[in-house]
Amino acid sequence: SYDLTQPPSVSVSAGQTARIPCSGDALPKQFAYWYQQKPGQAPVLVISRDSERPSGIPERFSGSSSGTTVTLTISGVQAEDEADYYCQSADSSGTLGVFGGGTKLTVL
Amino acid sequence: EVQLLESGGGLVQPGGSLRLSCAASGFTFSSYAMSWVRQAPGKGLEWVSAISGSGDFTYYADSVKGRFTFSRDNSKNTLYLQMNSLRAEDTARYYCATGDRTVGFDYWGQGTLVTVSS
């Protein structure tokens, strides 16, 4: 099976920059997507195709890719950004979908 | 406005069956691949299955292959997930979403809870 690896937790002070990495062997071949999920709510797509920001997502959310690692960056973190964040992609053949284990972002 | 409304969840015994539905509106349903994603209580997201816009192609996670069947009725703008031989580890909230594993999941429903327990 194919796995995406994220850190379980990231903590950052309000106003600072949070970076959440996600690593996987197929990431050079497949786009990555990032989702934000707050307690009791459905996930929301915040980054598409490695680095594209969907309509309505604040500019402080950005994504980047380098080799087998993609990174979600939240600049000027706000208290409302406290949530779980998941990366998602496909295996090298594009047959199977996969999510990372999720990263809990805590805003201090 | 895109709306996805799941239904059909509930309590079922191990080995039993359940059929989930997802009613879609606000977009050209037949033009979009669709997917199911689940989340066990307190756990992360797990991709379950995807279906092409026409319904001709389906894809399944290894954990459900051979037990779950994903179908769609484009005349009714509705998805179906037939779940057979259910196990305790299938207990989760099941979300339907627009898109699939290679293009991401743009819109999500609120999910329906499936509990497999005796």
Chai-1 contact restraints between the chains, C-beta under 6 A:
chainA,res_idxA,chainB,res_idxB,connection_type,confidence,min_distance_angstrom,max_distance_angstrom,comment,restraint_id
A,Y33,B,G104,contact,1.0,0.0,6.0,A-B,restraint_1
A,A42,B,W108,contact,1.0,0.0,6.0,A-B,restraint_2
A,A42,B,Q110,contact,1.0,0.0,6.0,A-B,restraint_3
A,P43,B,W108,contact,1.0,0.0,6.0,A-B,restraint_4
A,L45,B,D106,contact,1.0,0.0,6.0,A-B,restraint_5
A,S48,B,G104,contact,1.0,0.0,6.0,A-B,restraint_6
A,Y86,B,L45,contact,1.0,0.0,6.0,A-B,restraint_7
A,A90,B,R101,contact,1.0,0.0,6.0,A-B,restraint_8
A,A90,B,T102,contact,1.0,0.0,6.0,A-B,restraint_9
A,G94,B,T102,contact,1.0,0.0,6.0,A-B,restraint_10
A,G97,B,W47,contact,1.0,0.0,6.0,A-B,restraint_11
A,G97,B,R101,contact,1.0,0.0,6.0,A-B,restraint_12
A,F99,B,L45,contact,1.0,0.0,6.0,A-B,restraint_13
A,G101,B,G44,contact,1.0,0.0,6.0,A-B,restraint_14
A,G102,B,G44,contact,1.0,0.0,6.0,A-B,restraint_15
